[in-house]
């Protein structure tokens, strides 16, 4: 009730009418929003945006902000780098000075964790206009996104001449340095235009890590120049099972892969939006698409087919074949050439050991390495750790760090590995206790290939389960079970969109939205400031943005 009264009062005090106005309480919610409800600055068409033209990153953000203001509110602003009297100013300031020119005493802003400080920004609104400040170009980009989302949205028949912006001071920095979103294009191929739209939505929500899953049993989507047949043949499955692994197939070949030039284009597109792309080459399991092309790399010698069903194959790369390590080093070497990411994801999940247990080469490799069964660790589990450690050493030589799913704990973690905990929180807790860095992505909260509505009537096909928007929002990535010394090992949370049943672009964005809004607030906003009812009210504005842009999303929010 108090929020409603404040909103009505603000409208009357700013304009005396029902004129359109800005609201800085966006998604994700900034750390501190202080407003003066008695005064407003009027932003109108014809006004200017000032910025440092000598800085290409800042100039790019100014150009985008001009477009975003036009798209949302219908206002036409002009770029004027040297205008000292501009309505909107983007300014780089020394670290510690990007606090905004306070109209009221602002609430203290917490210190940022590693990896988050570059996103710190401030917005001040007063009689001289709107001023966006940050110590980095990335911070200005985040500030521009917040201003964009603050503006009222004009419908397709309306182009407002002015928007009332209450005097305010916004000071902000994200809670977590790692703010991830996963996209699986191995099961179903999507063109780079879809991936770019995915990246745009991530950028709007303050996310900074795209985990790109580009190889799996059902398709190899990355071009490896040393092995030209790998993508050409490994990307194509003869047909695809219908429904949830029925006995019926569509009879239609499915293929497609990304050239290295296309991958570089996507990497550059993401980097301009301050998003790092983490490629995943899942190994040593989930390799049927590679075994189809190179059957000699499997324990049985094949023949193998690119999988036409969903699930897990017992056939994996042979741990006793040294040619496998050569193959993997070659693939990951070209991955490093294309993706500058400091992190490379090597998967490590769902790797059955049945072939290794019965493979003479694998057992001989175990004896050669002096591996013996230990309490809780089989020879075969330790063979996977051996492969992981070989890849970690190779990638370390390229200045990279590996990420693996939490199964990588089973044979003992390699020294610098980061664990992505998906089978609940326990894997992440155990890894943090061992002083390994952790990304929290538990299935029950973060798997957005699950249904988001209780009723599946009329909903696109999902893999099963139920992960509504409210469940995603309720995630607390830092478990209470960890000590104060262990908690900093949690880098941040990530949602995962697996592609088995996601076959067309509208389905992608239906599954993503609005659960992306929910995880963005988990990633960005301090835990004590989260309030689902308040989030739902603020979410309505985001939904209008999606409507205006013609973006598909789930309208039933539970």
N, C-alpha and C positions, 0 to 999 in steps of 0.2 A: 504494500500500500504506500509506504514512504517513497519507494522508487517511482511509483506512478505519479504521486503528487509532485515530486521533484521534476519529473519530465514535463508535466503540464505547466509548472511554474517557469521552467526554462523557456518553453515556447512563448509564453506570454511576455516574459521579461525581455527576450531577445528581439521580438518582432511585433508583439501586440496582435499577431495573426497566427494562422496555422502554416506559416512559411516553412519550407524545407530546411532542415538543420543537420549538422554533423553530429555524430555520436562516436566518441573515441574508445568506447568499451566494445572492442571488436573481438573476433576469434582469430588467433588465440588472445586471451586477455592479457594486456600489458601489465607489468609489475606495479606501476603506479600511474593513476590517472587522477589529476587534481583539476577541477573545473571551477570557474567563477560564473555562477548562473545569472549574474546581473548584466553581463556584457557579452557582445558578440562582434566578431569581425565578419564583414560581408565579402564573400568570394564570388566574383561575377565574371561573366564572359568578357574577354578583352584584356583582362589582367595578365600579368607576366609571371614567369618562373625564372628565377636567377640561379646561376650555378657557376662553377669553375670550368670554363670551356677548355682549359689546358689539361684537365683530367678527363680522359676518355670514358672512364667508368662512371664518373659522376655525370658527365654529359649524357651518357646512355640512359642512366636512371631518370634524369630530367625529361628526356624525350619520352620514355615510357610513362612517367607520371602524367605528362600532358595528355597522352592517349587514354590512360586510365580514368582521368577526370572527365574526359569527354564521354567515354563508354558508360560510366556510372551515372553521372549527374547531368550530362549533356552540356556542360560548360566548355567553351572554347578559350583556352589560355594560350599565351604566346611565349616562346622561349626567348629570353633576353639575358644573356650571360652577365652583362655589365650593369644591369638595372639595380641601382641602390635602393630604389623604392618599390621593388617587386612585391607582389602579394604573397608569393611563395619563394622561399630561399632555401637552397640546399648548400650546406657549408660543412667542410671538414674542419675540425678543431682538434687541438692536442688532446691526448688521452687525459681523462679526468675533468675536461672542460665541457664535455657533451652532456650536460645535465639539464639543459633548457634554461631559459630566462624566466625564473619562477614568478608567477603572479601571486601564488600562495606558497606557503612552505610545503614542499613535496615530501611524500613519505620516503624513507630511506630505501635505496635499491641495493639488493644483496650483491656481494661479490660474485662474479661469473666463474663457473668452473672452466677448466682447460677446454679450449675449443669453442667457447661461447662468447668470449670477450669481444671478438671482432664483430659480433652482431649487436653490440650495445648502441643505443641511439637515444635521442630526446626530440620531442616536438614541443614547441611553445607557440601559443596563439595569443595575440594581443592586438592592440590598436594599430601596430605597424605591419601586421600580417602574420603569416604562418612561417615559422622557421624550423627547418629540419637540420639537426646537427648530429655528428658522429665523428669518431676518431678514424674510422675506416670507410672506404667506399661501400663495403658490404653493409655497414651499419646504416648508411644513408639509404641503401636499397630497402632494408627492413623498415625504416621509417616511412619511406614512400609507400610501401605496401600497406602499412597501418593507416596512413592518411587516405589511401585509395578506399580501404574498407570502411572508413569512417563516414564517407560521403553518402547522402541519401541517393536512392536509385530512381532515376527518371524512367517512366515506361516508354514504350516505343513511339507513342504519340506526343510525348512531352520533351521539350528541351528547355530546362529552366535557365533563366538569365542570372540567377544568384542563389547562393546557399549561405545560410547563417552558421558561422563556426563559433561556438562558445569559447571564451577565453579559457585557456587550459595549459597545463604542463604535464606532458607524458614523459616518463623516464622508464626505460625498459632494457632488459637483457634476459636471454633465455635461461631456464633452469638447467638444462642439459646441453653439453657441447655436441653430443651425437643425437641427431633427430632424424631417424631413418624411416624410409618407406621402400618396400620390396615390390618388384614387378617381374613376374615369370612370363617370358615370351618364348620359352623352349617348348612348352606344350602346345601353344597356339602362337603362330607368328603374327606379329603386328608391325606395320610399317613405321618408319621413324617419325612420321607426322603424329601418330598416336602417342608415341613415347614423348615427343616434345610437348604435347598437350598435358600429359601426365606430369612432366617436369614443371610446366607453368602452374599447375594446381599446387604442387609441392611448394613452389616458391611463394605463392600467395599465402601459404600457411606457415611459413618460416622453417620448413624442413630443409635439411642440408646434406642428406646422404641418400642417394638412390642405389639400392642393392638390386643389380640387374642380373637376373638368373637367365643365362643364355645357352646353357647346354643341359640336356637330360636324356633319359631313355627314349623319349618320344621325339627328339629332334636336336640336332647340333646346329646352332644358329650363328656361330662365329667363324669367319673366314681365317684359316691358318694357311699362310702362303707356302709354308714348307710341305704341307699336306693338302694339295688342292682338292683331292677327292673327299676329304673329310666333311666339309660343309656342303659340297655339291651333292654327295650321295647320303651323307649322314643326316641332312636336314629334312629328308623326304621319307614319310611313312606311307605305306601303300593305301591305308584307309584308317578310319577312326571309329572306335566303338561308340555306339549311341547310348545316351543315358548314363546311368551309374553302373558301368561295366556290365551291360546286358550282353546277350549273345548275338546281338544284331550290329552290323557295321554299315557305314555309309557308302563304302565302295569307292570313295573319292580320295585320291592322293592329296596329302597335305604337306607343303614344304615352304621354303623361304629361309634365307639367312642374311646376315648383315655383313657387308664388305667392311674391310678395315677403314676405308674412307668414310663410309656411313657412320661407323662407330666413332670416328674422330669428330665428325660433324655433330653427333649427339653429345659427345664429351664437351665440345666447345660451347654448344647451346646451353648445356647445364652449367658450365663454369661461369658464363655471363650472368647467370641467375644465382650464383654462389652455392651451387649444388655439386658435390663430388659424386662421381659414379663409381661404385664398387662392383666390378665384374665377378660373377661366380662361375667357375668351372668345377662342377661337382665331381669329386673323386674320392676314393677309387670305385665307389658304386655309382649307380645312375649313369652308366656308361654304355648302354646298349647301342646308342646311335654311333658311337666310335667303334665298338666291337663289330658292328655290321660292316664297316669299311676295313677294319684291321683285325680280323678274327684271331690272328696269331697272338694278340695281346690278352686273350682270355685263357682261362685254365683249361678249357676243353678243346679249344681250337675251332669252335663253332660247328656249323654256320649260325650266325645270329641275324636277327631282323630288328630294324628300328621298331620299337614297341608300338602296337596299335591300341593297347588297353592302358588303363591307368593302374598304378601300383608300383611294386618293387620287384626287381628281377634278382634271382639267385646268381646270375652271371654278372661278374664284376671284373675289373682289371686284375691280372694275375700278380700277386705280391712277390712271387719268386722269379719273375721274368725281368731281367735288368733292362730289356728293351722298353718296358713300361715306363721306367724312370726317364729314359731318353725322350720318349714320346711326351711325357708330361712336362719336362723341362722345355722342350721345344714349343709346346702350346703356351705354357705360362710365360715364356720369353716373349712371344709375340703379343700376348695379353699386356705385358708390361710396356711394350713398345707403343701400344695404342692407348692404354688407359694410364694416366699419370697418378691415379689414386694411391695414397700411402697404404691402403688396405686392399688385399686380394682375398676373396672368399674361395676356399677350397672345398666347401661342402662338408663331406665326412659323415653325412647322415645316412641312415637306412642302407648300410652296406652289409648284407648277409655274408657270413663267413663259411657257409657250407661248402663252397667250391674249394676254398683255401684249406679246409680241414681234410679234404680228400685229394688234394693236389700234391704230387711228389715234389714239384718245384717249390711250392710254398713251404712245405714242411722242411725241405732241405735248406731254404733260406733262413728259417727259424733256427735251425741247428747251427748254421754258419755264423749267425749273429749272436749265438749263445743265449737265445731266448728260451726261458722255461716258464711253465705255468706258475702263476703266483696267486695268492689269495685275492679273488675278485677280478683277476686279469688273466685271460686265456692267452695262449701263444698267438692265436689269430688276432685278438684285439691288439696285442703289442706289435704285430706285423703292420697293422694300420697306423699305429703311432710311428713306426719306422718310416713308412711312406710319407706321413705328414711331416716328420722331421727332415726328410730329404727335400721336400718341397719348401719347407720353412727356410732351410739353409740356402737353397737356390734363390728364393725370393729376397732373403735378407741381403744377398749379394747384389740385388737390384734395388736395395733401399726400401723394401716393402715388408709389411707385417701381414701374417695370415689371420683370417677369421675362419672359424669352423663351427658347425652345429654342435650341440652339447654332447653328442655321441663321442666326440673326440676326447672326452674325459675318460672313456672306458679303458683305454690302454695306457693312460698316463699322458698328461698334457706336455707338448713341447714347450720350450722355455718361454717364448714371447707370444704364444698364441692367444688370440682373443676368442672368447666363447660367446656364441649366440645361443641363448637358452630358449628353446622352443617347447620342450616337453615339460611345461610348468616352470616354476621358479627355482626348483631345487638344484638343477645343474648350474644355474647362475650363482646361487648361494655357495655351492661347493667351490666353484672356480674363484669367486671373490675371496673365499677363505684361504685359497692357495695363492692369493695375490696375483691373480690373472684378471685382466680387464674383461668386462662383461657387457653385452648388449642384451637387454631383456625383451624377449619376443614370445611370451608364453601363449600357447595355442588358445586357451580359454578366453583370452583378452584381445589377442592381436592377429588372429587368422581371419582376414576379411574375405576369404573365399567361402566362409561359412554363411549361412542365412542370417539376415539381420531382422527378420520378422518371424513371429511364432507361426503364423499362417503362411504357407508357401504358395497358396492359391494366387496365380497370376504373376508370381515372382520368377525371375530368371533362375535357371538351374544353378544350384550350389553343391558343394561337395558333401554337405550335411552339417549337423551341429547348429548352434544358435549363438551368435555373437552380435547382439544389438549395439546400437550406438552408446547406450547407457553403460553397457559392460566395458566397452573400450575406454570410456571416460573414467570408469572406476579404478583403472589400473594404477597401482602405486609401484613404480619400478624399483624402488629401494626397499628391500625387505627389512622388517624390524629385527629379523634374526641376525642381521649383520651388525658388527660392532661399529663404533664411530670410525675406527681405523680402516675397516673393510668397506664401508659404504662408498668411498670415493672411487672404488674400482668399477662401480656401475657407471658406464659411459652414457647410457640413455636407452630409451625404448624404441621399438620399431614395429610397424604393422606389416603383414605379409599378404600379398595377393597372388596366390597360386593359380595357374591358368588351365588346369585340366578341363574345367567346364566353362571357361570364359573364352568365347570364340569370336566375339565381334566387339567393336569399340564401345557401343552404347552399354554393353554388359560390363565392360571394364569400369566405366565411370559410375554405373549404378552400384557396383560392389564397393567402389572407393568412397563414394560420397553418401551421407555426410560423416562416415566413420573417420575420414581423414581429418575433419574438423575436430572430432573428439580426441584423436591421438595428438593432434598439434597442441592442444591445450595441456595434455599430460606432459608433452615434451617441453613446453615453453613456460607455462605458468606455475608459480610456486604452489606446492601442494595445499597450503593453508588457504590459498585464494580460490581454489576450485569449488564450484557450486553448480551442480547439474541443472537445477531449475533455472538459475540465472543464465547458464550456458545455452539452454534451450531457447530462452528469449532472444539472446544475441544471435543464435544460429539462424533465426528467421531472416535476418538481414542477408546472411550468406546465401540462403536459398534463393532470395530474390536476385542476388548477383548471378547465380547459376541459371536462373530462368532467363535473365536478360541476355546471357551469353549463349543460351541454347544448349547448356550442358546437362546431360542426363544424370539423375540422382534418385535415390530411394525416397519416396515421399512419406512412407510409413516409418516414423521414427519412434523406436521403443527403448 
